[in-house]
Amino acid sequence: MNEPTYEQLRDTPDKPRAKVNWGPATAVGSMPGEDARESAKSAAGSFEDFPFLPELPARGPGADMIGRSIGMLVEMYGHVEPSGWRISDRPGRDTRRARSWLGEDLDALEEFTQGYTGPLKVQAVGPWTLAASLELRNGQAVLGDPGAVRDLAGSLAEGLRAHLADVRRRVPGADVVLQLDEPSLTYVLRGEVRTASGYRTHRSVDRQVVEGTLRDVMAVNHDAGGPVIVHSCAPDVPFALLRRAGAAGISFDFSLLTERDEETIGEAVEGGTQLFAGVVASTEAASAGLSDPADIVMGVRTLWRRLGLTPGTLAESVVITPSCGLAGASPAYARAALAQCVRAARSLADNPE
């Protein structure tokens, strides 16, 4: 029997979950530069109805999305090797730096969200991308050891529980939305994550195991009455699996959708899943010809018509975002992209057909 989705569970008596008033637009997470206050100001100022906690990977290891999430782990630590992040016996310089930068980012966000009420998005790497990216002491990915994966997921869940509580304390009027970044999930399911030697790949993980692990990690925000969305800018996003695991929203690069995805997207919309459509280019190089907000969301409108969905539900079912993080963009373009998301969302609301 399939597990109920987040929307089906939302109003159960034991765990009441108020409907989220999603903002019309937000960002994925990463931003260029190293100035936490400037990024928080942009995140809160650009998206008055749906701000987010920026990530600034340009600062170095520990500010990247993997390092930030490793810094959240409970009783599990990591350090940087030439090959990437590796499990440590104790918290070292890299772990302390990750925690320090997260604290700095939270201080900045708190400063620019004084008195704010509404949805507020924070991001962390999901358990499967983290397991594919973090190495055991022997240099192999955690992904290859089912017991280590379970330990990692449990540590991540406890760390996220504390992190989300801290965000709620700092911004008491916020409806905290947890975004789990899972760009490696597609490759975990396909058995395409390479081993350390590069000559082999790790076996594909059973879909029920993937789903169950995601459900357990999502529970840290569900238990507090909050929603979880999952982001992936990879192709072949497993929409149905993520919905069964409890995702209230799915964030994706709209340009990577295929005809095969359309049926599952239609089912997701009809089931109440929020779509975070990445339609604004995340770099200058990919942005040519997308200056008109109406052109940016034309594909979304076309998809809606092709699926036979009610035009009036379009704006309330879709949140507009960049196609992926903005860390690779210039600061000027990143600011322009955030503004373009807002304009594109307004165009979608004003002219749904």
Secondary structure, DSSP 8 states (H G I E B T S, - for coil): -----HHHHTT-TTS--------SB---SB-SSS-HHHHHHHHHHH-TTS-B--B-GGG-TTTSHHHHHHHH-SS-EEEEETTEEEEESS--HHHHHHHHHHHHHHHHHHHHTTT--EEEEEEEE-HHHHHHHSB-TTSSBGGG-HHHHHHHHHHHHHHHHHHHHHHHHHSTTEEEEEEEE-TTHHHHHHT--B-TTSSSB-----HHHHHHHHHHHHHHHHTTT--EEEEE-SSS--HHHHHHHT-SEEEEEGGG--HHHHHHHHHHHHTT-EEEEEEE-SSGGG-TT--SHHHHTHHHHHHHHHHT--GGGHHHHEEEEESS-STTS-HHHHHHHHHHHHHHHHHHHH---
